[in-house]
Each structure stands twice: as C-alpha cells, then as structure tokens.
Amino acid sequence: MFGGGGFDPQKMQQMMDQFGIDIDELDAEEVVIRTADEELVFTDAEVQRMDAQGQETYQVIGTPESREPGEGSAIESGGGDDDGGSGGIPDADIEIVANRAGVSEDDAREALEAEDGNLAAAVERLE
C-alpha cells in the first residue's frame, strides 16, 4: 500500500498527523463483546483507540474466551461492584438508559428489567 516494502514509522506518524489521526493505547483489564448468542471475553487484550477527525474507532487484539450470555459475569456471580443492588442490572446501564431516554433512574431500571437488560429495547420502551 505504501510501496517499497520498507516501513518507516516516522513517515507513518507524519501521515497520521497530517490526516488528523490520533492513536492511544488503553490499559484495558477486560473487554466483553455481548451478542444474543454468546459473550466474547478478552482478559489479555491490547486495546487501541483511534480518533480520526472526531470519529473514534477501537481495535481489540487478543484471544477471546467464548461463553453463554451472563455466564461467569460479575453481574451473575455477584462479584462486581457495578451491580448497585439493582437486581442484576448494572448501574452504568441504568444511567445510560436514563440519560438517553430522559427519565429517572427508577424508570430506567424498570424498563431494563422488563427488557431483560437490553439497553436499546429499554430506551425504545421509554421513548
């Protein structure tokens, strides 16, 4: 792509600066990707955040462990401090739904519980 086979990190950095691209290494302890069918858990991941003209992109490098949704998570095992005693719904999720839908945290919690923790469905329910 850049020709010649040689890779010059200095030239690459100059090009990135020219195009307004900024890359930061994040000190991530764990990355979890949840789908309807499984959770991909990266415990040894390298995570980079790239900001290109205001658009953030994240790159996760590592080998994930696949598990059933909710299996072994801090929420299900009671091991996390993000639970907040809200019946398994993380406080962060409640805050996201409350802010997005413009409702109280109690209303957000009820919507999340009714939608089995699905953030998008809870917001939709409240809008």
Backbone bond lengths (Angstrom), bond angles and torsions (degrees), N, CA, C in turn:
res aa  C-N    CA-C-N  psi(-1)  N-CA   C-N-CA  omega(-1)  CA-C   N-CA-C  phi
1 M - - - 1.440 - - 1.523 111.19 -
2 F 1.352 116.31 -40.78 1.446 119.58 -179.45 1.519 111.05 -101.77
3 G 1.332 116.51 5.24 1.455 122.14 173.19 1.512 113.77 76.06
4 G 1.314 115.35 163.50 1.456 123.61 170.06 1.507 117.28 68.49
5 G 1.278 121.70 -13.58 1.455 122.69 178.17 1.515 113.46 81.38
6 G 1.354 119.15 -25.90 1.457 121.10 179.49 1.521 110.44 -81.74
7 F 1.316 115.34 143.59 1.462 120.16 -179.33 1.523 107.71 -115.66
8 D 1.300 116.92 116.46 1.455 122.10 179.82 1.526 108.88 -106.10
9 P 1.331 117.76 104.63 1.466 120.92 -177.58 1.529 113.07 -58.46
10 Q 1.316 116.67 -33.11 1.464 119.97 179.57 1.524 111.22 -65.82
11 K 1.342 116.50 -43.53 1.462 120.18 178.23 1.522 110.45 -65.68
12 M 1.322 116.63 -39.44 1.452 120.65 178.31 1.525 110.30 -61.33
13 Q 1.337 117.53 -43.96 1.463 121.25 178.94 1.524 110.49 -63.62
14 Q 1.331 118.10 -39.69 1.456 121.62 177.85 1.525 110.70 -62.07
15 M 1.338 116.14 -43.40 1.468 120.06 179.24 1.525 110.55 -63.30
16 M 1.340 116.16 -43.01 1.463 119.87 -179.90 1.527 110.46 -63.30
17 D 1.322 117.14 -41.99 1.465 121.01 177.75 1.526 110.36 -62.63
18 Q 1.328 115.97 -41.39 1.462 121.42 -179.21 1.534 111.21 -61.43
19 F 1.316 116.78 -37.87 1.462 121.22 -178.63 1.532 113.29 -91.43
20 G 1.323 116.89 3.24 1.460 120.27 177.73 1.517 113.23 72.75
21 I 1.329 117.08 35.18 1.464 121.91 -179.54 1.524 108.79 -103.30
22 D 1.325 116.02 128.00 1.451 122.71 -178.20 1.527 108.02 -124.05
23 I 1.339 117.55 129.07 1.467 120.94 -179.86 1.519 109.32 -119.86
24 D 1.340 116.09 130.08 1.461 122.47 177.10 1.518 109.03 -122.82
25 E 1.316 115.92 141.46 1.457 122.35 174.16 1.526 106.87 -88.84
26 L 1.337 117.52 127.55 1.464 121.63 179.17 1.520 109.51 -98.31
27 D 1.309 116.77 142.40 1.455 122.31 178.07 1.528 108.67 -90.53
28 A 1.329 115.82 72.04 1.464 121.04 -175.86 1.523 110.29 -83.50
29 E 1.338 115.48 135.66 1.458 120.85 176.12 1.523 110.97 -88.59
30 E 1.338 116.19 -33.03 1.457 120.86 -178.61 1.525 108.25 -158.96
31 V 1.333 115.58 143.07 1.457 121.63 174.82 1.520 106.98 -125.98
32 V 1.342 116.06 128.77 1.461 120.62 179.88 1.522 108.24 -122.58
33 I 1.333 115.42 126.29 1.457 121.47 174.33 1.520 106.22 -111.48
34 R 1.339 115.56 116.57 1.464 120.43 -178.16 1.515 110.09 -102.50
35 T 1.316 115.42 130.92 1.458 121.48 171.08 1.519 106.67 -121.20
36 A 1.307 117.05 177.23 1.462 120.27 179.30 1.531 110.73 -65.29
37 D 1.331 117.28 -27.59 1.457 121.34 -173.75 1.522 115.46 -99.52
38 E 1.341 116.53 -27.06 1.459 118.70 -174.25 1.530 110.84 -159.00
39 E 1.319 113.97 169.07 1.455 121.69 171.23 1.517 107.08 -118.27
40 L 1.310 116.85 132.16 1.454 122.25 173.58 1.515 106.64 -103.21
41 V 1.330 116.59 117.71 1.453 121.51 -174.91 1.525 108.80 -113.64
42 F 1.327 115.58 119.57 1.453 122.38 177.04 1.526 106.77 -104.59
43 T 1.332 117.82 114.70 1.463 120.27 178.38 1.521 111.41 -101.61
44 D 1.317 116.98 -13.93 1.468 121.10 -178.60 1.528 110.67 -122.24
45 A 1.310 116.18 32.63 1.464 120.91 -171.50 1.521 112.90 -79.41
46 E 1.324 113.82 146.10 1.454 121.20 166.46 1.527 104.89 -99.70
47 V 1.328 116.54 128.78 1.460 120.61 -176.76 1.525 109.43 -123.59
48 Q 1.322 114.79 129.22 1.461 120.75 176.27 1.516 108.66 -120.12
49 R 1.345 114.72 139.97 1.457 120.43 175.61 1.525 106.67 -111.58
50 M 1.328 115.53 125.66 1.454 120.23 178.42 1.517 108.30 -112.96
51 D 1.323 115.76 126.44 1.456 121.83 177.14 1.518 106.86 -109.83
52 A 1.311 115.99 111.74 1.460 121.85 179.38 1.521 107.93 -118.26
53 Q 1.313 115.72 100.62 1.458 122.73 177.98 1.527 112.17 54.73
54 G 1.344 115.48 45.76 1.456 120.81 176.08 1.516 115.48 88.39
55 Q 1.319 118.09 -8.24 1.475 121.86 178.97 1.528 108.11 -100.05
56 E 1.342 116.67 116.43 1.460 120.05 -179.92 1.518 111.09 -90.89
57 T 1.341 114.77 135.99 1.456 122.46 176.69 1.526 107.14 -129.35
58 Y 1.330 116.58 138.28 1.453 121.13 179.17 1.521 109.32 -113.09
59 Q 1.329 115.63 138.57 1.459 121.35 177.09 1.523 107.62 -119.65
60 V 1.321 116.09 126.90 1.455 121.86 -179.82 1.518 107.73 -113.43
61 I 1.335 115.81 124.67 1.463 121.07 179.67 1.521 107.51 -119.44
62 G 1.314 116.74 124.65 1.451 121.25 179.44 1.509 110.42 160.27
63 T 1.307 115.57 -177.44 1.452 121.59 -179.89 1.518 108.56 -111.55
64 P 1.341 116.88 116.87 1.466 118.70 -177.14 1.518 112.32 -83.65
65 E 1.322 114.23 156.21 1.461 122.19 169.11 1.528 105.07 -99.64
66 S 1.314 116.94 131.25 1.460 120.74 179.38 1.519 108.75 -96.28
67 R 1.338 115.60 134.98 1.462 119.31 177.05 1.520 109.38 -146.96
68 E 1.321 115.34 164.88 1.457 121.92 178.35 1.526 108.82 -65.20
69 P 1.332 118.21 149.16 1.469 119.87 178.44 1.520 111.25 -55.61
70 G 1.351 115.89 128.99 1.454 121.35 178.51 1.508 114.76 83.87
71 E 1.320 118.57 -14.32 1.460 122.49 -177.10 1.525 110.18 -71.26
72 G 1.316 116.73 120.73 1.450 120.81 175.04 1.514 114.66 74.46
73 S 1.314 118.58 6.55 1.457 119.09 -179.77 1.513 109.81 -78.73
74 A 1.317 116.71 160.40 1.464 121.96 179.03 1.524 110.28 -60.47
75 I 1.330 116.36 -32.27 1.459 120.33 -178.66 1.525 110.05 -65.86
76 E 1.316 117.10 -48.24 1.460 121.10 -176.90 1.515 112.09 -72.22
77 S 1.345 117.03 -36.74 1.458 119.67 -175.54 1.513 112.69 -85.96
78 G 1.347 117.23 -7.69 1.450 120.58 -178.78 1.511 112.67 76.73
79 G 1.324 117.92 10.11 1.449 121.30 -175.27 1.503 114.68 -87.29
80 G 1.302 119.18 -12.74 1.460 120.01 -175.93 1.502 111.85 -91.45
81 D 1.349 115.49 158.17 1.450 118.60 176.77 1.515 110.71 -100.81
82 D 1.344 116.94 9.38 1.456 121.53 -178.92 1.521 111.20 -93.49
83 D 1.333 116.16 -3.72 1.453 121.23 -175.51 1.526 111.95 -69.69
84 G 1.320 116.39 -43.13 1.458 120.17 175.94 1.515 113.16 67.93
85 G 1.336 118.80 13.79 1.447 121.14 178.15 1.511 113.52 68.48
86 S 1.315 118.29 27.69 1.460 121.29 -174.64 1.519 111.91 -105.32
87 G 1.324 116.95 37.64 1.452 120.27 175.50 1.517 113.24 69.85
88 G 1.330 118.13 32.79 1.451 120.96 177.05 1.521 113.96 91.01
89 I 1.309 118.94 -4.20 1.461 121.81 178.25 1.529 107.60 -91.95
90 P 1.325 118.33 120.37 1.469 120.35 -179.33 1.529 111.64 -62.64
91 D 1.326 115.58 142.41 1.463 120.86 178.32 1.525 111.41 -57.24
92 A 1.341 116.08 -35.98 1.469 119.72 -179.72 1.527 110.87 -62.63
93 D 1.340 116.80 -39.42 1.468 120.48 178.41 1.527 110.88 -66.28
94 I 1.316 116.09 -40.89 1.468 120.88 179.00 1.527 109.73 -61.43
95 E 1.316 115.78 -44.57 1.464 120.63 -179.78 1.533 111.19 -63.75
96 I 1.322 116.87 -41.88 1.472 120.89 179.18 1.524 110.42 -60.63
97 V 1.327 116.57 -48.66 1.472 120.87 -178.21 1.527 110.38 -65.37
98 A 1.332 117.30 -43.16 1.468 120.77 -179.87 1.526 110.86 -60.71
99 N 1.336 116.58 -45.49 1.468 120.40 179.95 1.519 111.64 -66.91
100 R 1.303 116.72 -43.36 1.469 120.90 -176.51 1.540 111.55 -66.75
101 A 1.342 115.68 -41.35 1.464 119.86 -176.47 1.529 112.41 -91.50
102 G 1.331 117.02 -9.96 1.461 120.40 179.94 1.515 113.08 69.12
103 V 1.346 116.01 39.85 1.463 120.80 -178.96 1.525 109.49 -124.73
104 S 1.325 116.18 174.69 1.458 120.72 177.65 1.531 109.97 -71.67
105 E 1.335 115.14 162.40 1.465 119.20 178.35 1.529 111.06 -66.35
106 D 1.320 117.60 -31.51 1.466 120.19 177.57 1.529 110.67 -64.48
107 D 1.346 115.96 -43.96 1.466 119.43 178.12 1.528 110.57 -65.03
108 A 1.330 116.29 -39.68 1.465 120.29 179.18 1.527 110.48 -63.59
109 R 1.342 116.46 -42.19 1.468 121.00 179.31 1.532 110.37 -61.55
110 E 1.334 116.65 -44.95 1.466 120.37 179.34 1.524 111.29 -60.79
111 A 1.331 116.72 -43.35 1.467 120.27 -179.98 1.529 110.81 -65.33
112 L 1.333 117.17 -40.98 1.467 120.59 178.24 1.525 111.30 -64.15
113 E 1.335 116.69 -41.25 1.463 119.70 178.08 1.521 110.67 -64.78
114 A 1.327 117.27 -39.79 1.468 120.97 179.55 1.528 111.63 -66.99
115 E 1.335 116.32 -28.03 1.469 121.02 -177.74 1.521 111.94 -104.68
116 D 1.334 116.96 20.68 1.465 123.06 178.34 1.522 113.36 52.66
117 G 1.345 116.34 39.32 1.456 120.95 175.39 1.517 115.46 82.87
118 N 1.324 118.05 3.48 1.471 121.87 -179.43 1.523 108.73 -77.04
119 L 1.333 117.11 110.03 1.458 121.94 -175.43 1.515 111.98 -61.23
120 A 1.319 117.39 -48.88 1.472 120.95 -176.92 1.534 111.07 -61.90
121 A 1.317 116.43 -43.13 1.467 120.17 -179.65 1.530 110.31 -66.77
122 A 1.335 117.33 -36.40 1.462 120.47 179.74 1.529 110.71 -67.04
123 V 1.330 116.24 -42.59 1.476 119.61 177.59 1.513 110.22 -63.22
124 E 1.319 116.26 -44.00 1.467 120.75 179.56 1.520 111.22 -60.91
125 R 1.322 116.24 -40.05 1.468 121.85 179.00 1.533 110.76 -61.02
126 L 1.337 116.25 -36.19 1.455 121.08 -175.24 1.532 113.99 -86.63
127 E 1.316 116.70 -17.44 1.474 119.23 -177.28 1.511 112.18 -86.37
